[in-house]
């Protein structure tokens, strides 16, 4: 993507991260909802043109998207898509590509939250190798005369119980909704997304009150500088910490809360 679309996608990625940081948002459900929106926009050319028409006010396009999607998908997906159509897109097709990427990223985020992202990345790579070495399998999965149901059934017989559920969902979506891409190109794109997600370190942050956007940005930048990698913040609120924050990155624990300082004073007085 270029120009306006690249900026719009960057904003959408940030919005997705913010949503999946929220404990009440089910990343797997969000992925399925966004996949459904992708299929709708891919099918309805006139709709995506209306939703990306630069001559129309962003809020009017957001209201239209809200009316169409409310009741069809959960509120988190509705809000995300409304934010996307408020942005400016260089081409209407870019909106579809972006929505699909967010659906895949949400599924990969679900895998990351479950601790299975490494497995998913490895399975995507190995499945690509299998397809490239098995002409009959590749032909069956790319046969335009075969129904989506038949392809899904074949994939589930191959992957069901042998791969992570996220891997299965990603591959089934790719094969049944290729959107003009080769199977190899689609698998390469999924592998790249998985690698990008895996390269981000995760910091579990607990604070007494919700952090502001500015505080989250400062904390993320500080941790990225310390660890030398992009940092993804999983945020939680616990009034018991009294003040400050607790941060866990892997096996490392940083405690800067009032409760911890009070405990330290108590230990020194007892000593």
C-alpha positions, 0 to 999 in steps of 0.5 A: 500500500502507498500514501493514504492507505499506508497511513490508514492501515497503520492507524487500523493496526494500532486500533486493533492492538488497543482492542486486543489489549482489552480483556473483554475482547475475544481476539478469536471472535474478532478475527472471525468477525473481521473475516466476515467483513472482508468477505462482504467487502470483497463481494460487494464492490459498490459498497467498498467504493462508497465506504472509501469515497474521498468525496464523502464525509468520514462520519457519514461513511462510519454511520453507514458501516455501523448500520450495515454491520450492527447485529451482524458482528460484535461491537468491537468489529463494528467500531474498528471498521467504522474507524477504518472507513473514517480514514482516507484510502488510496484505492477501495481494494486497499480497505479489503486488504487491510480488513483481511490483514487485521482478521489474520492478525487478530487470530495470530494475537489469539495464538500469542495470548495462548502461548502457541504463536511459535507453533503456528508460525512453524506449522504455516512454514511446514504446510507451505513446504508440503504444498510446494512438494505435493502437486496433487494436493496443491491442485486440489486446494487451488481447483476453481471448480471445487467448492469451498466446502470441499476444500475446507473438508480436505484441509480439516482432514489434513490439519484437524488435531494435527495443528493449532486451531489458529493455523487451521482457521488461517489456512482454511480462510486463505484456501477458500477465499484466495482473492486472486492470490496464489496459494504460495503468496498467501502462505508467505504473507501469513508467515510474515505476519506471524513472524512480525507478531512473534518479534514483538515482546509482550509486557504484562502491565498492571496498574492501579488505574487505567493508563492514559494513551500518553502513558502507554506510549511512554511506557512502550517506548521506554521498554522498547529502548531497554529490550531493543525490540518493539513492545506489546503491552497487555494491560490490566487494572488492579486497585490492590497495587495502590499506585505505580505499575507492575511490569512483567516481561518474560521472566523479568519482573519490575515492581514500582507500586506503592504497595510494594514500597509499603511492604518493603518499609514493613519488612525493614521495620520488622527487621 
